[in-house]
Amino acid sequence: MSNVFLNLILITNYGAYGAIISTLVSESIVVLYLIFSIKKFFNVTTMLFSKFYKYAIGSFIMFAVTRVFEDVLPTTFFAVILEIIVGITTYLNNTTLAKSRYLEKLEKFFY
């Protein structure tokens, strides 16, 4: 709802940049809501700041791999899907190799 409201205000004044700002603000609100709503299942402070470097390194490697794919492959629908699959696989492999406890908690949460 916030996205629609912000779009009405910002797009008329700023065009495409208004849509970008509106989406960024709305998604930030959603992320904050989700962080506060999962506090009862996870220790959010520890998850966000403890061993953050593992996630940062995994994200950087995923970015580098997908960037290479983006430069090598043509811009087609199937190339984008392949890039998404490779990015997800790369990130999950990195976090698994780093023995991330987050994956263990996530697995316990769903099973």
C-alpha positions in Angstrom: 0.0 0.0 0.0 2.9 2.3 0.8 4.3 1.7 -2.7 1.0 2.9 -4.4 0.8 5.9 -2.2 4.4 6.9 -2.7 4.2 6.2 -6.5 1.3 8.7 -6.8 3.3 11.4 -5.1 6.8 10.7 -6.4 6.2 9.7 -10.0 4.3 12.8 -10.8 7.2 15.0 -9.5 10.2 12.9 -10.4 9.2 10.4 -13.1 11.2 7.1 -13.2 13.4 8.3 -10.3 10.3 8.7 -8.2 9.3 5.1 -8.9 12.8 4.0 -7.9 12.7 5.9 -4.7 9.1 4.7 -3.9 10.1 1.0 -4.5 13.2 1.4 -2.4 11.3 2.9 0.5 8.5 0.4 0.3 10.9 -2.6 0.2 12.8 -1.2 3.1 9.6 -1.1 5.1 8.9 -4.7 4.2 12.4 -5.8 5.3 12.1 -4.0 8.6 8.7 -5.6 9.2 10.1 -9.0 8.4 13.1 -8.5 10.7 10.8 -7.6 13.6 8.4 -10.4 12.9 11.1 -13.2 12.8 12.6 -12.1 16.1 10.8 -14.9 17.9 12.4 -17.6 15.7 15.9 -16.2 15.2 18.3 -14.0 17.1 18.3 -11.3 14.5 21.1 -9.2 16.0 23.5 -12.2 16.0 22.4 -13.2 12.5 23.0 -9.7 11.0 26.2 -8.9 12.7 28.0 -12.1 13.8 30.3 -13.5 11.2 28.9 -11.0 8.6 32.1 -11.4 6.6 31.0 -14.9 5.5 27.9 -13.5 3.9 29.7 -10.5 2.4 32.4 -12.8 0.8 29.7 -15.1 -0.5 27.8 -12.2 -1.9 30.9 -10.8 -3.6 31.8 -14.1 -5.2 28.2 -14.5 -6.4 28.3 -11.0 -7.9 31.6 -11.8 -9.6 30.4 -15.0 -11.1 27.1 -13.6 -12.3 28.9 -10.5 -13.7 31.1 -12.8 -15.8 28.0 -14.6 -17.1 26.4 -11.3 -17.9 29.4 -10.2 -19.9 29.7 -13.5 -21.7 26.1 -14.5 -22.5 23.8 -12.6 -24.8 20.9 -10.7 -23.2 18.1 -13.2 -23.6 15.4 -14.5 -21.3 17.1 -17.9 -21.0 20.5 -16.3 -20.2 18.9 -14.3 -17.4 17.3 -17.4 -16.0 20.6 -19.2 -16.2 22.3 -16.3 -14.5 19.8 -16.4 -11.6 20.2 -20.2 -11.2 24.0 -19.9 -11.2 23.9 -16.9 -8.7 21.7 -18.8 -6.3 23.8 -22.0 -6.6 27.0 -20.0 -6.1 25.7 -18.3 -3.0 24.4 -21.4 -1.4 27.6 -23.3 -2.1 29.6 -20.4 -0.6 27.5 -20.3 2.6 27.6 -24.1 2.8 31.4 -24.2 2.5 31.6 -21.4 5.1 29.6 -23.7 7.4 27.0 -21.0 7.9 24.8 -21.7 11.0 22.0 -19.7 9.3 21.4 -22.5 6.9 21.1 -25.0 9.7 18.6 -22.8 11.5 16.7 -22.3 8.3 16.6 -26.0 7.7 15.3 -26.6 11.2 12.6 -23.9 10.7 11.2 -25.5 7.6 11.5 -29.2 8.6 
